[in-house]
Amino acid sequence: MNSPYWQNYKKTLPKLPQECFETAVGMILGDATMYYVSKNALIKFEQGVKQKEFLFHLFDMFSGYSFMVTPGIRFQKEKTVKSYWFQTFSFPDFTRLFLLIHEKSHGKWKKTIKVFFEINISKERLLRDYLTPKGLAYWIMCDGSLQKDNRTLILHTQSFSLEENTLLVKELNKKFNLHSRVISHKMHNYVIEIPRYDNETLVVLLEKDIIPSMLYKLPQSQIKKVC
């Protein structure tokens, strides 16, 4: 897809819309994957069968920045559908996001939070400077789940270290007036727990952006307030 036509098409595109930028921030904090190709970065989105509507919702939002005309399907060995996916093309605004959540170590790019928390307060920080209530909503739709009590929300941040999770919690609590904390997960990993007494605060933050098919991600006692 590096034909002159597509290269010229990308040059005519406006800056990534604010809605897409805020959504992308939340998704890359979750399980969306970024790749640095050629001179710029791209984002790959993938969701399981249960989240099909969510994935197609994302595709509608980013379709102007993708070569794909419809999301792809990934099959299991039994030829049943495992997941749906699509990816954007490489674009300068995605590179800006990539550099906010990746650092190069030993010649390889690594997803990390540490680079945002420099002593130099002028350095951009993804949560402090760019995570909005919309971004938080997409982060939760992407990587959130409920504890067995159906009232306590978990953000599955296992890919980050204890130190990184601690920094994430600090920023979340300060920015959104939450009381989240880091808890251990399956002995060797860590996740973020948002306690049930933050549920009403969460609803106020998220109610405009949670799509109907993803309401099951919210504490069950709060769903009626969103609907």
C-alpha positions in Angstrom: 0.0 0.0 0.0 2.9 2.3 -0.6 1.7 3.3 -4.0 1.9 7.0 -5.1 -1.9 7.2 -4.8 -2.0 6.2 -1.2 1.0 8.3 -0.3 -0.6 11.3 -1.9 -3.9 10.5 -0.1 -2.2 10.5 3.3 -0.6 13.8 2.6 -4.1 15.3 2.0 -5.5 14.1 5.3 -6.1 16.6 8.0 -4.7 16.2 11.5 -6.2 13.3 13.4 -9.6 14.4 14.8 -9.6 15.1 18.6 -12.2 12.3 19.2 -9.8 9.8 17.5 -6.8 11.1 19.4 -8.5 10.8 22.8 -9.8 7.4 21.9 -6.4 6.2 20.8 -4.8 7.3 24.0 -7.2 5.1 26.0 -6.8 2.2 23.6 -3.0 2.1 23.6 -3.0 2.2 27.4 -5.1 -0.9 27.0 -4.4 -3.7 24.5 -4.1 -1.9 21.2 -0.7 -2.4 19.6 1.5 0.1 17.9 4.1 -0.5 15.3 6.8 1.8 13.9 7.0 1.3 10.2 8.8 3.3 7.6 8.8 6.9 8.8 5.7 6.8 11.0 3.7 4.6 13.4 0.4 2.8 13.1 -2.1 1.2 15.5 -3.6 -2.3 15.4 -6.9 -2.9 17.1 -8.2 -6.4 17.9 -11.1 -7.6 20.0 -12.7 -11.0 20.7 -16.1 -12.1 19.4 -18.0 -10.7 22.4 -16.6 -7.3 21.6 -17.4 -7.4 17.9 -19.7 -4.3 18.1 -17.0 -2.4 19.9 -14.3 -3.3 17.3 -16.6 -2.2 14.4 -17.4 1.0 16.3 -13.6 1.7 16.5 -13.3 0.8 12.8 -16.0 3.4 11.9 -14.1 6.0 13.9 -10.7 5.3 12.3 -11.7 4.1 8.8 -10.5 7.3 7.2 -7.0 6.4 8.5 -6.9 2.8 7.3 -6.4 1.0 4.0 -8.9 -1.7 5.1 -12.5 -1.5 3.8 -13.8 -3.8 6.6 -12.2 -5.4 9.7 -10.5 -8.7 9.3 -11.5 -11.9 11.0 -9.1 -14.2 12.9 -10.2 -17.9 13.1 -9.4 -20.6 15.6 -8.3 -24.0 14.4 -11.9 -25.2 14.5 -12.6 -22.5 11.9 -14.8 -20.6 14.4 -14.3 -16.9 14.8 -11.7 -16.0 17.4 -11.5 -12.2 17.0 -11.9 -9.2 14.7 -9.2 -6.7 13.9 -8.0 -3.8 11.8 -5.1 -1.5 11.6 -4.5 2.0 10.6 -1.9 3.1 8.1 1.2 4.9 9.4 0.6 8.5 10.0 2.4 11.4 11.8 -0.2 11.8 14.6 0.1 8.1 15.4 3.9 8.6 15.6 3.3 11.3 18.2 1.3 8.8 20.3 3.9 6.0 19.7 6.7 8.2 21.1 4.6 9.0 24.2 4.3 5.3 25.2 7.4 3.7 23.8 11.1 4.1 24.4 14.0 2.5 22.6 16.3 0.1 24.5 19.1 -1.9 23.0 17.8 -1.1 19.5 14.2 -2.2 20.2 11.1 -0.2 21.0 9.3 -1.1 24.3 5.9 0.0 25.6 6.5 1.7 28.8 5.1 4.3 31.3 8.4 5.3 32.8 9.3 7.8 30.2 6.3 10.0 31.1 7.4 10.6 34.7 10.5 12.6 34.4 11.6 15.1 37.1 11.5 17.7 34.3 7.8 18.8 34.6 7.9 20.2 31.1 8.1 16.7 29.6 4.8 15.5 28.1 3.0 12.8 30.1 0.4 10.7 28.5 -2.1 10.5 31.5 -1.5 14.0 32.8 -1.6 15.8 29.5 -3.7 13.6 27.2 -5.9 11.2 29.0 -9.5 12.6 29.0 -12.7 11.1 30.4 -13.3 9.8 26.8 -9.9 8.1 26.8 -10.6 6.6 30.2 -13.9 5.2 28.9 -12.1 3.5 26.0 -9.4 2.2 28.2 -12.0 0.6 30.4 -14.0 -0.8 27.5 -10.7 -2.2 26.1 -9.0 -3.5 29.3 -11.5 -3.3 32.1 -13.4 -6.1 34.0 -15.3 -6.5 37.2 -14.4 -8.4 40.3 -16.7 -11.2 41.5 -18.8 -8.6 43.5 -19.7 -6.9 40.2 -19.0 -3.6 41.8 -15.2 -3.3 41.8 -13.5 -2.4 38.5 -10.2 -3.8 37.5 -7.9 -2.4 34.8 -5.7 -5.2 33.4 -2.4 -3.5 33.4 -0.3 -6.7 33.7 2.0 -5.6 30.9 3.3 -2.8 33.1 5.7 -3.2 36.1 4.8 -2.5 39.7 6.6 0.8 39.4 4.7 1.8 36.3 1.4 0.7 37.8 2.1 2.8 40.8 2.8 5.8 38.6 -0.4 5.2 36.6 -2.5 5.1 39.8 -0.9 8.3 41.1 -1.9 10.1 37.8 -5.4 8.5 37.7 -6.2 9.5 41.2 -5.0 13.0 40.9 -6.6 13.7 37.5 -10.0 12.1 38.1 -10.4 12.2 41.8 -10.3 8.4 42.1 -9.0 6.1 44.8 -7.5 3.4 42.6 -4.7 1.2 43.9 -2.3 -1.4 42.6 -3.0 -5.0 43.6 -1.2 -8.2 42.8 -2.6 -10.5 40.1 -1.8 -14.2 39.8 1.3 -13.8 42.0 3.7 -12.2 39.5 1.7 -9.4 37.9 -0.1 -6.3 38.9 -3.4 -4.6 38.0 -5.2 -1.5 39.0 -8.3 -1.7 41.2 -10.9 1.1 41.2 -12.9 0.6 44.4 -16.7 0.5 44.5 -17.0 3.8 46.4 -15.6 5.4 43.2 -18.5 4.1 41.1 -20.6 7.2 41.0 -17.5 9.3 40.1 -16.8 6.8 37.3 -20.4 7.1 35.9 -20.2 10.8 35.7 -16.8 10.5 33.9 -17.9 7.7 31.5 -21.6 8.0 30.8 -21.2 10.0 27.5 -18.7 7.6 25.9 -19.5 4.0 27.0 -21.3 2.3 24.1 -24.3 0.1 24.9 -22.7 -3.3 24.1 -19.9 -2.5 26.6 -22.1 -1.6 29.6 -21.2 -5.0 31.1 -17.8 -3.6 31.9 -19.3 -1.1 34.4 -20.3 -1.9 38.0 -23.7 -3.4 37.7 -25.3 -1.1 40.3 -24.5 1.9 38.2 -25.8 0.7 34.8 -29.3 2.2 35.1 -27.7 5.6 35.7 -25.9 5.3 32.3 -28.8 3.9 30.3 
